[in-house]
Amino acid sequence: MEGSLKMNKVSIVIPARNEQYLQNTVNDLLNKSEGEIEIIVVLDGYWPDPPLETNEKVKIIHRSESLGMRNAINSGAAIAQERFLMKCDAHCCFDQGYDVKLINDCKEENWVLVPRRYSMNKKEWDRNTDKYFDFQYISHPDDPTYQFKGCNWPEFGPRVKGKKVADLMTSQGSCWFMHKSWFDFIEGEDEENYGVMGAEAQEICLKTWLSGGRFLLTKNTWYAHAKKRVSTYGYKKPMGEWAKSRAFAIDCWTNNKWHKQTKNFEWLVEHFRPVPGWHTDLESVKTIHFIRRNYRMEHATNKFPRVIPGLNRDGLIKLWKELGYKVGAEVGVEKGRFSKLILENMPELKMYLIDPYKYYDGARKKERGFSEHKRHAHNLLDQYNIIWLEKKSVDAVREIPDNSLDFVYIDGNHKYDYVMLDIILWTAKVRPGGMIAGHDYYNAPRSACMVQNAVDDYTKLHAIAPWYLTDKKAAHYRADKHVSWFWIKDGTIS
């Protein structure tokens, strides 16, 4: 093992600009390595205070003026002496033996590896073990929020379940590992066209994928990246550089202009199909982004549904309001209590209310209770912009145009077949980017309630991901204790 490690040394480049945690990062790399490494720190226009500690394994390149992250990476790589090249941000911690594990997994010269990324507990200088970020996709150029940027993609995880090393469309860019010869082959990082920073990970992954290499996640090792809560350290993107890097990346790659590529960009998109925004409606992508940011649900998971901590039915109404929903439907109104909450908080909403108010197979109330419930609901709700459809769900759905609703909330007959049929029929009525939701995510065979089984089977059959549940612990009133479920209609493009 020792003999092979001497042949398989790693050069680690750290581009650094006004870094608060540079010494911590260097120490962690030194202490956690099990093979032979050299660390090349590029001090881009500053000197650390206090100075970096002297170590024979650490080389320093200092520039009196900042030349940018791309130049710093290229400058460090230019003096790298070892077989493998690794780049990391200057605010990271690492797994024990990260270097040996990466070497073992980098089996081909044209592979680029990204270790599993965790968020960092800076106080403990260690990973937050429950928050990791495995997969990202390249967003569509027309995505108004991200525009050809790496976006977290936890839903991809189940597609490669069980694989320790898996294909990765792109990454966040704070750490990567490859043969030094591959970095030379892809001609390093393009400073002229991309500018000083921006789209670094997209440049490396696209050069690799489209010239016959592979860009890969390895779960056999990890690093943790410190998120900057305030801009007191690290690189800051100069005005105009984001637009420059994105514009060039979009033009170069979607038009297949790189002179060394042997595959076109469409091949990559199909390789990862379905990709949000490329094979699904952009409205659904926008809404999912909003939910993830709003409830801090960006970290990875292979398990769905996900409970959104603190979200109850009141919060679900608030979410609809924040998403700007204008037209909705509730299937199963009963006394109108939830409809009243919705309309009180969204008085401009146009609302379809569906309830036959008569007995049929499996209905929860007998005939004598329906007239009372109907009268109560009308008294509560007739002041609002509502359309009553006092019919069975299967009949009422025919009166609503396809793709016309912003949301539907299903709370009708709780027998398995009825729930499944409601989901199927009402999904067609919700527009891409709208929400399919419902109540009572549980099973109670004695009362014939089989909502959970029906929802689980539908989401599994249709590969629905992500999808969510409200938080039972956040209940404000009795009905809240019965969990709601929901997902965003993706408008898949064939």
C-alpha positions in Angstrom: 0.0 0.0 0.0 2.8 2.5 0.9 4.5 1.9 -2.4 1.3 2.6 -4.4 0.5 5.7 -2.4 3.9 7.2 -3.2 3.0 6.8 -6.9 -0.5 8.2 -6.2 0.1 11.5 -4.6 -2.4 14.4 -4.6 -2.0 18.1 -5.2 -4.7 20.1 -3.5 -5.4 23.6 -4.8 -7.1 26.1 -2.5 -8.1 29.4 -4.1 -8.4 31.9 -1.2 -9.7 35.5 -1.0 -10.1 37.1 2.4 -10.8 33.7 4.0 -11.8 33.4 7.6 -11.3 29.6 7.8 -8.3 29.0 5.6 -6.0 27.7 8.4 -8.8 25.4 9.6 -9.2 24.0 6.1 -5.4 23.5 5.6 -5.1 21.8 9.0 -8.0 19.5 8.3 -6.5 18.4 4.9 -3.2 17.7 6.6 -4.6 15.9 9.6 -7.1 13.8 7.7 -4.9 12.7 4.8 -3.5 9.1 4.8 -1.4 9.3 1.7 1.1 11.9 0.5 -0.3 15.3 -0.4 0.9 18.8 -1.3 -1.3 21.8 -0.6 -1.1 24.8 -2.9 -2.8 27.9 -1.4 -3.3 30.7 -3.8 -3.6 34.0 -1.8 -5.6 36.1 -4.2 -4.8 39.7 -3.4 -4.4 39.5 0.4 -2.3 38.1 3.2 -4.0 36.2 6.0 -3.9 37.7 9.5 -2.5 35.8 11.4 -0.3 34.3 8.7 -0.6 30.7 7.6 1.4 28.3 9.7 4.6 27.0 8.0 4.4 23.4 6.8 6.7 21.6 4.3 3.6 20.2 2.6 2.0 23.6 2.0 3.1 25.9 -0.9 1.9 29.5 -1.2 1.3 31.6 -4.3 0.6 35.2 -3.4 -0.7 37.9 -5.8 -0.7 41.5 -4.7 -3.9 42.1 -6.7 -6.9 39.7 -7.0 -7.1 38.0 -10.4 -10.1 35.9 -9.5 -11.0 32.3 -8.7 -10.4 30.8 -12.1 -7.0 32.3 -12.4 -6.2 31.1 -8.9 -7.2 27.5 -9.7 -5.2 27.5 -13.0 -2.2 29.0 -11.3 -2.2 26.4 -8.5 -2.7 23.6 -11.0 0.2 24.9 -13.1 2.7 24.1 -10.4 1.1 20.9 -9.1 3.6 18.1 -9.1 1.5 15.1 -8.3 -0.6 12.6 -10.3 -4.0 13.7 -8.9 -5.4 17.1 -8.6 -8.0 18.2 -6.1 -9.6 21.6 -5.7 -11.5 22.7 -2.6 -12.9 25.9 -1.2 -11.0 27.5 1.8 -13.9 26.8 4.2 -14.2 23.0 4.2 -13.6 20.0 6.5 -13.0 16.4 5.4 -13.4 12.7 6.0 -10.6 10.7 7.4 -8.5 9.3 4.6 -10.4 11.3 2.0 -7.3 11.3 -0.3 -6.9 7.5 -0.4 -10.6 6.9 -0.9 -10.8 9.4 -3.8 -7.8 7.7 -5.4 -9.3 4.3 -5.1 -12.6 5.5 -6.7 -11.0 7.5 -9.5 -10.5 4.4 -11.7 -10.2 6.1 -15.1 -8.1 9.0 -16.3 -11.2 10.8 -17.7 -13.2 10.6 -14.5 -13.9 13.6 -12.2 -15.1 12.8 -8.7 -17.1 14.8 -6.3 -17.3 13.6 -2.6 -20.6 13.7 -0.9 -21.1 17.2 0.4 -22.5 18.0 3.8 -23.3 21.3 5.5 -20.9 22.2 8.2 -21.1 22.9 11.9 -18.5 25.6 12.0 -18.4 25.7 15.8 -17.5 22.0 16.0 -15.6 22.0 12.6 -17.4 18.9 11.5 -20.3 17.9 9.2 -24.0 18.1 10.0 -24.6 14.4 9.4 -28.3 14.9 8.7 -27.8 17.5 5.9 -26.1 16.3 2.8 -26.4 17.3 -0.9 -25.7 14.6 -3.4 -27.2 15.4 -6.8 -27.6 18.6 -8.9 -29.0 19.2 -12.4 -28.2 22.0 -14.8 -31.2 24.3 -14.9 -32.8 25.3 -18.2 -31.6 28.6 -19.8 -35.2 29.9 -19.5 -35.5 29.1 -15.8 -36.0 32.7 -14.5 -34.4 32.0 -11.1 -31.3 29.9 -11.9 -30.6 30.0 -15.6 -28.1 27.2 -16.5 -27.0 26.8 -12.9 -26.5 23.8 -10.7 -29.7 23.1 -8.7 -30.1 20.6 -5.9 -31.8 17.5 -7.1 -32.6 15.1 -4.2 -35.3 13.4 -6.3 -32.5 11.8 -8.4 -31.2 9.8 -5.5 -33.7 6.9 -5.7 -32.9 6.4 -9.4 -29.3 5.3 -8.4 -30.2 3.7 -5.1 -27.5 1.4 -3.8 -24.7 2.9 -5.9 -21.7 4.2 -4.0 -20.4 5.9 -7.1 -23.0 7.4 -9.4 -23.3 9.6 -12.4 -23.7 13.3 -11.5 -25.0 15.8 -14.0 -23.2 18.7 -12.3 -22.2 19.9 -8.8 -22.0 22.9 -6.6 -18.3 23.3 -7.4 -16.7 23.6 -3.9 -14.7 20.4 -4.3 -13.7 18.1 -7.1 -10.9 15.5 -7.8 -9.4 14.2 -11.0 -6.2 13.1 -12.7 -3.9 16.1 -13.3 -3.6 14.9 -16.9 -7.4 15.3 -17.3 -7.3 18.9 -16.1 -4.7 19.5 -18.7 -6.7 17.8 -21.4 -9.8 19.9 -20.7 -7.5 22.9 -20.8 -8.1 24.0 -17.3 -10.6 26.7 -16.6 -11.4 29.3 -19.3 -10.7 32.7 -17.9 -11.2 34.6 -21.1 -14.8 33.6 -21.9 -16.2 32.8 -18.5 -14.6 35.7 -16.6 -13.0 35.5 -13.1 -15.7 33.2 -11.7 -19.1 31.8 -12.3 -20.3 28.5 -13.8 -17.0 26.8 -12.8 -18.7 23.4 -12.0 -20.7 23.5 -15.2 -17.6 24.2 -17.3 -15.8 21.2 -15.7 -18.7 18.7 -15.8 -19.7 19.6 -19.4 -16.1 19.5 -20.7 -15.8 16.1 -19.1 -19.2 14.5 -20.1 -19.1 15.8 -23.6 -15.6 14.7 -24.4 -16.2 11.1 -23.3 -15.4 11.3 -19.6 -17.6 10.9 -16.6 -18.5 13.3 -13.8 -19.3 11.2 -10.7 -20.5 11.4 -7.1 -18.7 9.2 -4.6 -20.5 8.4 -1.4 -17.4 6.5 -0.1 -16.0 9.8 1.3 -17.3 13.2 2.1 -16.5 16.8 2.8 -18.4 19.6 4.5 -18.8 23.1 3.1 -19.4 26.1 5.3 -22.2 28.2 4.0 -21.4 31.9 4.2 -24.2 33.6 6.1 -22.6 37.0 5.6 -20.2 38.2 2.9 -17.3 38.8 5.2 -15.0 36.2 3.6 -14.4 34.4 0.4 -14.9 35.4 -3.2 -17.5 37.9 -4.3 -18.6 37.8 -7.9 -17.8 41.2 -9.6 -20.7 43.1 -11.2 -21.6 41.6 -14.6 -19.5 38.4 -14.2 -22.5 36.2 -13.4 -24.2 37.3 -16.6 -21.0 36.9 -18.6 -20.3 33.4 -17.4 -23.9 32.3 -17.9 -24.3 33.8 -21.3 -21.1 32.2 -22.6 -22.0 28.8 -21.0 -25.5 28.7 -22.5 -24.2 29.7 -26.0 -21.2 27.4 -25.9 -22.9 24.2 -24.6 -26.4 24.4 -26.0 -24.9 25.1 -29.4 -22.2 22.5 -29.1 -19.3 24.8 -29.7 -16.4 23.4 -27.6 -13.7 22.1 -30.0 -13.0 18.9 -28.0 -16.5 17.7 -27.5 -17.5 14.4 -29.0 -21.1 14.3 -27.8 -23.7 17.0 -28.0 -25.5 18.6 -25.1 -28.8 16.9 -25.9 -27.1 13.6 -25.3 -26.3 14.7 -21.7 -29.9 15.9 -21.0 -31.3 12.6 -22.3 -28.7 10.6 -20.3 -30.3 12.0 -17.1 -33.9 12.1 -18.4 -36.2 13.3 -16.9 -34.4 16.6 -15.9 -36.5 19.3 -14.3 -37.1 22.2 -16.6 -35.8 20.2 -19.7 -38.5 17.5 -19.6 -40.9 19.2 -17.2 -42.8 22.5 -17.2 -40.8 25.4 -15.9 -43.7 26.5 -13.7 -43.4 23.3 -11.7 -39.6 23.8 -11.3 -40.2 27.4 -10.1 -42.7 26.3 -7.5 -40.6 23.4 -6.2 -37.6 25.8 -5.9 -39.9 28.2 -3.8 -41.0 25.4 -1.5 -37.4 24.2 -0.9 -36.1 27.6 -0.2 -39.1 28.6 1.9 -39.0 25.6 4.2 -35.2 24.9 3.9 -35.7 21.5 2.3 -32.6 21.6 0.0 -30.7 18.8 1.6 -30.8 15.3 0.1 -33.0 12.4 0.9 -34.0 9.2 -0.7 -37.2 9.0 1.3 -40.6 10.5 0.3 -42.9 11.8 1.5 -41.0 14.4 3.5 -42.7 16.1 6.5 -42.3 19.9 6.5 -41.5 20.8 10.1 -44.0 23.4 11.5 -46.4 23.3 8.5 -50.0 22.7 9.3 -53.2 23.3 7.2 -53.1 27.1 8.0 -49.6 27.1 6.7 -50.7 25.3 3.6 -53.2 28.1 2.9 -50.4 30.6 3.5 -48.3 28.7 0.9 -51.1 28.9 -1.7 -51.4 32.6 -1.1 -47.6 33.1 -1.4 -47.6 31.2 -4.6 -50.2 33.5 -6.0 -52.9 30.9 -6.6 -56.2 32.3 -7.9 -58.4 29.3 -8.7 -58.9 26.2 -6.5 -61.2 23.4 -5.7 -62.0 21.4 -2.6 -63.5 17.9 -3.1 -65.5 17.0 0.0 -66.7 20.2 1.7 -68.9 18.8 4.4 -69.7 21.8 6.8 -67.3 24.1 5.0 -64.9 24.7 7.9 -61.7 24.3 5.9 -63.2 26.1 2.9 -64.0 29.0 5.2 -60.4 29.2 6.4 -59.1 29.2 2.8 -61.5 31.9 1.7 -61.0 34.1 4.8 -57.3 34.2 4.0 -57.6 34.3 0.2 -60.8 36.4 -0.4 -60.0 37.0 -4.0 -59.8 33.2 -4.7 -62.3 31.6 -7.2 -63.2 28.4 -5.5 -65.0 25.3 -6.8 -66.7 23.4 -3.9 -67.6 19.8 -4.7 -69.9 17.7 -2.5 -73.1 15.8 -3.5 -74.6 16.2 0.0 -76.4 12.9 -0.4 -75.6 9.3 0.5 -73.7 7.0 -1.8 -71.4 4.0 -1.3 -69.0 4.6 1.5 -70.1 8.1 2.3 -69.3 8.9 5.9 -72.7 10.5 6.9 -76.2 9.2 6.5 -78.8 11.1 4.6 -80.3 12.9 7.6 -77.0 14.7 8.3 -76.4 15.9 4.8 -79.0 18.6 4.7 -77.7 20.1 7.9 -74.2 20.1 6.6 -75.3 21.7 3.3 -77.2 24.5 5.1 -74.2 25.2 7.4 -71.8 25.3 4.5 -73.9 27.6 2.4 -74.4 30.0 5.4 -70.6 30.1 5.9 -69.5 30.4 2.3 -72.1 32.0 0.0 -70.6 35.4 0.5 -67.4 34.4 -1.4 -66.5 33.9 -5.0 -67.5 30.2 -5.1 -69.1 27.8 -7.6 -71.0 25.0 -6.0 -71.0 21.7 -7.7 -73.3 19.5 -5.7 -72.5 16.3 -7.4 -70.3 13.3 -7.0 -66.7 14.1 -7.7 -66.7 11.9 -10.8 -69.5 14.0 -12.3 -68.3 17.4 -11.1 -64.9 17.0 -12.6 -66.4 17.0 -16.1 -67.5 20.6 -15.7 -64.0 22.0 -15.0 -61.5 22.5 -17.9 -58.2 20.7 -17.9 -55.2 22.6 -16.6 -57.4 25.4 -15.2 -56.9 25.0 -11.4 -54.0 26.3 -9.3 -54.7 23.7 -6.7 -57.1 20.9 -5.7 -57.6 19.7 -2.1 -59.1 16.2 -2.0 -61.1 15.3 1.1 -64.0 13.3 -0.2 -64.8 9.6 0.1 -61.9 7.9 1.9 -62.2 4.5 0.4 -59.2 3.4 -1.6 -60.9 3.3 -5.0 -62.5 6.7 -4.5 -59.3 8.3 -3.4 -57.3 6.9 -6.3 -60.0 7.9 -8.8 -60.1 11.4 -7.4 -56.3 11.8 -7.7 -56.3 10.6 -11.2 -59.3 12.7 -12.4 -58.5 15.9 -10.6 -54.8 15.9 -11.5 -55.8 16.6 -15.1 -57.7 19.7 -13.9 -54.6 21.2 -12.2 -52.2 23.3 -14.3 -48.4 22.4 -14.4 -46.9 24.1 -11.4 -50.1 23.8 -9.5 -50.7 21.6 -6.4 -52.5 18.3 -5.9 -53.2 18.0 -2.2 -55.5 16.3 0.2 -56.4 15.5 3.8 -56.3 12.5 6.1 -53.1 10.7 5.2 -53.7 7.6 7.3 -55.3 4.2 7.1 -58.2 3.0 9.3 -59.5 -0.2 7.9 -62.4 -0.4 10.5 -63.8 2.9 9.0 -62.7 2.0 5.4 -60.3 5.0 5.4 -57.4 3.9 3.1 -56.1 7.3 2.0 -52.5 6.6 2.8 -52.4 3.4 0.8 -54.0 5.1 -2.2 -51.6 8.1 -2.1 -48.6 5.9 -1.6 -49.5 3.7 -4.5 -50.2 6.6 -6.8 -46.9 8.3 -6.0 -45.0 5.1 -6.4 -46.6 4.2 -9.7 -46.1 7.7 -11.2 -42.7 8.2 -9.6 -43.8 11.4 -7.9 -40.9 13.2 -6.2 -40.7 15.4 -4.3 -43.9 15.2 -2.3 -44.7 16.4 1.2 -46.8 16.0 4.4 -47.9 18.6 6.9 -46.5 18.3 10.4 -48.8 16.5 12.9 -46.9 18.2 15.7 -47.9 21.6 14.4 -51.6 21.0 14.7 -53.7 24.1 15.7 -57.0 22.3 15.8 -58.4 18.8 15.8 -58.6 18.4 12.0 -54.9 19.3 11.8 -53.9 16.1 13.6 -54.9 14.3 10.4 -52.0 15.0 8.1 -52.4 16.6 4.7 -50.3 15.5 1.7 -49.3 17.3 -1.5 -47.1 17.6 -4.5 -46.6 19.9 -7.5 -47.8 18.8 -10.9 -44.8 18.7 -13.1 -46.3 18.9 -16.6 -43.9 16.3 -18.0 -42.9 16.9 -21.6 -42.8 13.8 -23.7 
